[in-house]
């Protein structure tokens, strides 16, 4: 008697592992480059509002001129 093997469970586990790996890589990339992304988006927002971008003392702390009192954490 020949038995038919069911590989659906194995395939599901493989997909979950791939998705988990992609998630870990995405979180690491955002953690490493998050400050640069934040500064880039802020700089684009400043340009759209015709304001000058002011670089912060650290990466990710830039702001638009005139918005000093709206900084988070103050």
N, CA, C and O atoms as a GROMACS GRO file, in nm:
protein
  296
    1UNK      N    1   0.084  -0.117   0.000
    1UNK     CA    2   0.000   0.000   0.000
    1UNK      C    3   0.090   0.125   0.000
    1UNK      O    4   0.178   0.141   0.085
    2UNK      N    5   0.064   0.210  -0.096
    2UNK     CA    6   0.145   0.330  -0.112
    2UNK      C    7   0.073   0.447  -0.046
    2UNK      O    8  -0.045   0.470  -0.069
    3UNK      N    9   0.148   0.523   0.038
    3UNK     CA   10   0.088   0.637   0.108
    3UNK      C   11   0.125   0.766   0.037
    3UNK      O   12   0.237   0.782  -0.012
    4UNK      N   13   0.032   0.855   0.030
    4UNK     CA   14   0.055   0.986  -0.031
    4UNK      C   15   0.096   1.083   0.080
    4UNK      O   16   0.026   1.097   0.180
    5UNK      N   17   0.210   1.151   0.061
    5UNK     CA   18   0.258   1.245   0.161
    5UNK      C   19   0.195   1.381   0.139
    5UNK      O   20   0.173   1.424   0.026
    6UNK      N   21   0.165   1.449   0.250
    6UNK     CA   22   0.107   1.583   0.244
    6UNK      C   23   0.214   1.684   0.279
    6UNK      O   24   0.264   1.685   0.392
    7UNK      N   25   0.252   1.769   0.184
    7UNK     CA   26   0.359   1.867   0.204
    7UNK      C   27   0.307   2.007   0.232
    7UNK      O   28   0.385   2.102   0.238
    8UNK      N   29   0.178   2.022   0.251
    8UNK     CA   30   0.122   2.156   0.273
    8UNK      C   31   0.173   2.219   0.402
    8UNK      O   32   0.200   2.339   0.404
    9UNK      N   33   0.187   2.143   0.506
    9UNK     CA   34   0.236   2.195   0.633
    9UNK      C   35   0.380   2.243   0.623
    9UNK      O   36   0.415   2.347   0.679
   10UNK      N   37   0.461   2.169   0.552
   10UNK     CA   38   0.600   2.207   0.533
   10UNK      C   39   0.610   2.336   0.453
   10UNK      O   40   0.690   2.423   0.486
   11UNK      N   41   0.530   2.349   0.350
   11UNK     CA   42   0.530   2.470   0.268
   11UNK      C   43   0.487   2.590   0.350
   11UNK      O   44   0.545   2.698   0.336
   12UNK      N   45   0.387   2.575   0.435
   12UNK     CA   46   0.340   2.683   0.519
   12UNK      C   47   0.451   2.730   0.614
   12UNK      O   48   0.471   2.850   0.633
   13UNK      N   49   0.522   2.635   0.673
   13UNK     CA   50   0.631   2.669   0.765
   13UNK      C   51   0.741   2.743   0.689
   13UNK      O   52   0.798   2.839   0.742
   14UNK      N   53   0.771   2.701   0.569
   14UNK     CA   54   0.873   2.770   0.489
   14UNK      C   55   0.831   2.914   0.459
   14UNK      O   56   0.913   3.005   0.469
   15UNK      N   57   0.705   2.936   0.423
   15UNK     CA   58   0.656   3.071   0.396
   15UNK      C   59   0.663   3.158   0.522
   15UNK      O   60   0.701   3.275   0.514
   16UNK      N   61   0.628   3.102   0.635
   16UNK     CA   62   0.634   3.177   0.762
   16UNK      C   63   0.778   3.216   0.794
   16UNK      O   64   0.804   3.327   0.839
   17UNK      N   65   0.871   3.126   0.771
   17UNK     CA   66   1.012   3.156   0.796
   17UNK      C   67   1.063   3.265   0.702
   17UNK      O   68   1.139   3.352   0.744
   18UNK      N   69   1.023   3.260   0.576
   18UNK     CA   70   1.064   3.363   0.480
   18UNK      C   71   1.008   3.498   0.520
   18UNK      O   72   1.080   3.598   0.518
   19UNK      N   73   0.880   3.504   0.556
   19UNK     CA   74   0.817   3.629   0.596
   19UNK      C   75   0.882   3.682   0.724
   19UNK      O   76   0.902   3.803   0.738
   20UNK      N   77   0.915   3.594   0.817
   20UNK     CA   78   0.982   3.636   0.940
   20UNK      C   79   1.119   3.696   0.910
   20UNK      O   80   1.156   3.798   0.968
   21UNK      N   81   1.194   3.635   0.820
   21UNK     CA   82   1.325   3.686   0.784
   21UNK      C   83   1.313   3.823   0.718
   21UNK      O   84   1.391   3.914   0.749
   22UNK      N   85   1.218   3.840   0.628
   22UNK     CA   86   1.195   3.969   0.562
   22UNK      C   87   1.159   4.075   0.666
   22UNK      O   88   1.206   4.188   0.658
   23UNK      N   89   1.077   4.040   0.764
   23UNK     CA   90   1.036   4.134   0.868
   23UNK      C   91   1.155   4.177   0.953
   23UNK      O   92   1.170   4.295   0.983
   24UNK      N   93   1.239   4.084   0.991
   24UNK     CA   94   1.356   4.116   1.072
   24UNK      C   95   1.450   4.209   0.994
   24UNK      O   96   1.504   4.304   1.050
   25UNK      N   97   1.470   4.181   0.865
   25UNK     CA   98   1.557   4.265   0.783
   25UNK      C   99   1.497   4.405   0.769
   25UNK      O  100   1.570   4.504   0.779
   26UNK      N  101   1.366   4.414   0.747
   26UNK     CA  102   1.300   4.545   0.733
   26UNK      C  103   1.312   4.627   0.862
   26UNK      O  104   1.340   4.747   0.856
   27UNK      N  105   1.293   4.565   0.975
   27UNK     CA  106   1.305   4.635   1.104
   27UNK      C  107   1.448   4.682   1.124
   27UNK      O  108   1.470   4.794   1.171
   28UNK      N  109   1.545   4.600   1.089
   28UNK     CA  110   1.686   4.638   1.104
   28UNK      C  111   1.720   4.756   1.014
   28UNK      O  112   1.792   4.847   1.056
   29UNK      N  113   1.670   4.755   0.891
   29UNK     CA  114   1.699   4.865   0.798
   29UNK      C  115   1.639   4.995   0.849
   29UNK      O  116   1.704   5.100   0.844
   30UNK      N  117   1.516   4.990   0.899
   30UNK     CA  118   1.452   5.111   0.952
   30UNK      C  119   1.526   5.158   1.078
   30UNK      O  120   1.541   5.279   1.098
   31UNK      N  121   1.570   5.066   1.160
   31UNK     CA  122   1.645   5.103   1.281
   31UNK      C  123   1.777   5.171   1.246
   31UNK      O  124   1.816   5.269   1.310
   32UNK      N  125   1.845   5.120   1.144
   32UNK     CA  126   1.975   5.176   1.105
   32UNK      C  127   1.959   5.308   1.030
   32UNK      O  128   2.029   5.404   1.060
   33UNK      N  129   1.867   5.313   0.934
   33UNK     CA  130   1.854   5.430   0.848
   33UNK      C  131   1.735   5.519   0.883
   33UNK      O  132   1.702   5.610   0.806
   34UNK      N  133   1.670   5.496   0.995
   34UNK     CA  134   1.551   5.571   1.033
   34UNK      C  135   1.574   5.720   1.046
   34UNK      O  136   1.490   5.800   1.003
   35UNK      N  137   1.686   5.759   1.104
   35UNK     CA  138   1.718   5.902   1.121
   35UNK      C  139   1.736   5.970   0.987
   35UNK      O  140   1.690   6.083   0.968
   36UNK      N  141   1.802   5.902   0.895
   36UNK     CA  142   1.822   5.959   0.762
   36UNK      C  143   1.688   5.976   0.690
   36UNK      O  144   1.664   6.076   0.624
   37UNK      N  145   1.601   5.875   0.705
   37UNK     CA  146   1.468   5.883   0.643
   37UNK      C  147   1.388   5.998   0.702
   37UNK      O  148   1.322   6.072   0.629
   38UNK      N  149   1.393   6.012   0.834
   38UNK     CA  150   1.319   6.119   0.901
   38UNK      C  151   1.368   6.256   0.855
   38UNK      O  152   1.287   6.345   0.828
   39UNK      N  153   1.501   6.274   0.846
   39UNK     CA  154   1.555   6.402   0.799
   39UNK      C  155   1.515   6.429   0.655
   39UNK      O  156   1.483   6.543   0.620
   40UNK      N  157   1.516   6.327   0.570
   40UNK     CA  158   1.478   6.346   0.430
   40UNK      C  159   1.333   6.388   0.417
   40UNK      O  160   1.301   6.478   0.340
   41UNK      N  161   1.244   6.323   0.491
   41UNK     CA  162   1.102   6.358   0.485
   41UNK      C  163   1.079   6.498   0.541
   41UNK      O  164   1.000   6.575   0.486
   42UNK      N  165   1.148   6.531   0.650
   42UNK     CA  166   1.135   6.664   0.709
   42UNK      C  167   1.186   6.771   0.612
   42UNK      O  168   1.124   6.877   0.598
   43UNK      N  169   1.297   6.743   0.547
   43UNK     CA  170   1.354   6.838   0.451
   43UNK      C  171   1.257   6.862   0.335
   43UNK      O  172   1.240   6.975   0.290
   44UNK      N  173   1.193   6.756   0.286
   44UNK     CA  174   1.095   6.771   0.178
   44UNK      C  175   0.975   6.852   0.226
   44UNK      O  176   0.922   6.934   0.151
   45UNK      N  177   0.932   6.829   0.350
   45UNK     CA  178   0.821   6.905   0.406
   45UNK      C  179   0.854   7.052   0.420
   45UNK      O  180   0.770   7.139   0.394
   46UNK      N  181   0.977   7.081   0.461
   46UNK     CA  182   1.021   7.221   0.474
   46UNK      C  183   1.018   7.289   0.337
   46UNK      O  184   0.973   7.402   0.325
   47UNK      N  185   1.066   7.219   0.236
   47UNK     CA  186   1.067   7.276   0.101
   47UNK      C  187   0.925   7.303   0.051
   47UNK      O  188   0.900   7.403  -0.016
   48UNK      N  189   0.832   7.215   0.084
   48UNK     CA  190   0.692   7.233   0.041
   48UNK      C  191   0.628   7.353   0.110
   48UNK      O  192   0.540   7.418   0.053
   49UNK      N  193   0.672   7.382   0.234
   49UNK     CA  194   0.616   7.496   0.309
   49UNK      C  195   0.700   7.622   0.294
   49UNK      O  196   0.676   7.721   0.362
   50UNK      N  197   0.799   7.619   0.205
   50UNK     CA  198   0.889   7.731   0.182
   50UNK      C  199   0.959   7.776   0.310
   50UNK      O  200   0.970   7.896   0.338
   51UNK      N  201   1.005   7.678   0.388
   51UNK     CA  202   1.081   7.706   0.510
   51UNK      C  203   1.221   7.649   0.495
   51UNK      O  204   1.244   7.562   0.411
   52UNK      N  205   1.311   7.697   0.575
   52UNK     CA  206   1.450   7.650   0.572
   52UNK      C  207   1.464   7.530   0.664
   52UNK      O  208   1.414   7.531   0.776
   53UNK      N  209   1.532   7.425   0.617
   53UNK     CA  210   1.559   7.306   0.698
   53UNK      C  211   1.680   7.334   0.787
   53UNK      O  212   1.783   7.381   0.740
   54UNK      N  213   1.666   7.305   0.917
   54UNK     CA  214   1.774   7.324   1.014
   54UNK      C  215   1.817   7.185   1.061
   54UNK      O  216   1.737   7.109   1.115
   55UNK      N  217   1.945   7.154   1.040
   55UNK     CA  218   1.995   7.024   1.084
   55UNK      C  219   2.009   7.020   1.235
   55UNK      O  220   2.052   7.117   1.297
   56UNK      N  221   1.973   6.907   1.293
   56UNK     CA  222   1.986   6.890   1.437
   56UNK      C  223   2.126   6.848   1.475
   56UNK      O  224   2.212   6.827   1.388
   57UNK      N  225   2.150   6.836   1.604
   57UNK     CA  226   2.282   6.796   1.650
   57UNK      C  227   2.309   6.648   1.622
   57UNK      O  228   2.424   6.607   1.613
   58UNK      N  229   2.202   6.569   1.607
   58UNK     CA  230   2.214   6.427   1.574
   58UNK      C  231   2.130   6.399   1.449
   58UNK      O  232   2.044   6.479   1.411
   59UNK      N  233   2.157   6.286   1.388
   59UNK     CA  234   2.078   6.245   1.272
   59UNK      C  235   1.935   6.218   1.317
   59UNK      O  236   1.912   6.148   1.416
   60UNK      N  237   1.840   6.273   1.244
   60UNK     CA  238   1.699   6.253   1.276
   60UNK      C  239   1.640   6.364   1.361
   60UNK      O  240   1.521   6.359   1.394
   61UNK      N  241   1.719   6.464   1.397
   61UNK     CA  242   1.670   6.573   1.481
   61UNK      C  243   1.651   6.703   1.404
   61UNK      O  244   1.635   6.809   1.465
   62UNK      N  245   1.654   6.698   1.272
   62UNK     CA  246   1.634   6.817   1.191
   62UNK      C  247   1.491   6.868   1.201
   62UNK      O  248   1.399   6.792   1.232
   63UNK      N  249   1.472   6.996   1.174
   63UNK     CA  250   1.340   7.056   1.182
   63UNK      C  251   1.334   7.175   1.088
   63UNK      O  252   1.436   7.222   1.037
   64UNK      N  253   1.211   7.222   1.066
   64UNK     CA  254   1.192   7.339   0.981
   64UNK      C  255   1.210   7.466   1.065
   64UNK      O  256   1.172   7.471   1.181
   65UNK      N  257   1.270   7.568   1.004
   65UNK     CA  258   1.290   7.694   1.072
   65UNK      C  259   1.156   7.751   1.115
   65UNK      O  260   1.062   7.758   1.035
   66UNK      N  261   1.146   7.792   1.240
   66UNK     CA  262   1.021   7.844   1.293
   66UNK      C  263   0.942   7.740   1.370
   66UNK      O  264   0.843   7.774   1.435
   67UNK      N  265   0.982   7.613   1.364
   67UNK     CA  266   0.912   7.506   1.434
   67UNK      C  267   0.987   7.457   1.556
   67UNK      O  268   0.964   7.345   1.602
   68UNK      N  269   1.077   7.538   1.610
   68UNK     CA  270   1.158   7.495   1.723
   68UNK      C  271   1.073   7.460   1.844
   68UNK      O  272   1.108   7.369   1.920
   69UNK      N  273   0.963   7.530   1.864
   69UNK     CA  274   0.878   7.505   1.980
   69UNK      C  275   0.786   7.385   1.961
   69UNK      O  276   0.715   7.348   2.055
   70UNK      N  277   0.785   7.324   1.844
   70UNK     CA  278   0.700   7.208   1.819
   70UNK      C  279   0.777   7.078   1.817
   70UNK      O  280   0.721   6.974   1.782
   71UNK      N  281   0.902   7.080   1.854
   71UNK     CA  282   0.984   6.959   1.852
   71UNK      C  283   0.932   6.860   1.954
   71UNK      O  284   0.890   6.898   2.064
   72UNK      N  285   0.935   6.732   1.917
   72UNK     CA  286   0.892   6.628   2.010
   72UNK      C  287   0.993   6.614   2.122
   72UNK      O  288   1.113   6.630   2.100
   73UNK      N  289   0.945   6.585   2.240
   73UNK     CA  290   1.034   6.564   2.353
   73UNK      C  291   1.064   6.690   2.430
   73UNK      O  292   1.134   6.684   2.531
   74UNK      N  293   1.014   6.804   2.385
   74UNK     CA  294   1.038   6.930   2.458
   74UNK      C  295   0.920   6.963   2.545
   74UNK      O  296   0.920   7.065   2.614
   0.00000   0.00000   0.00000
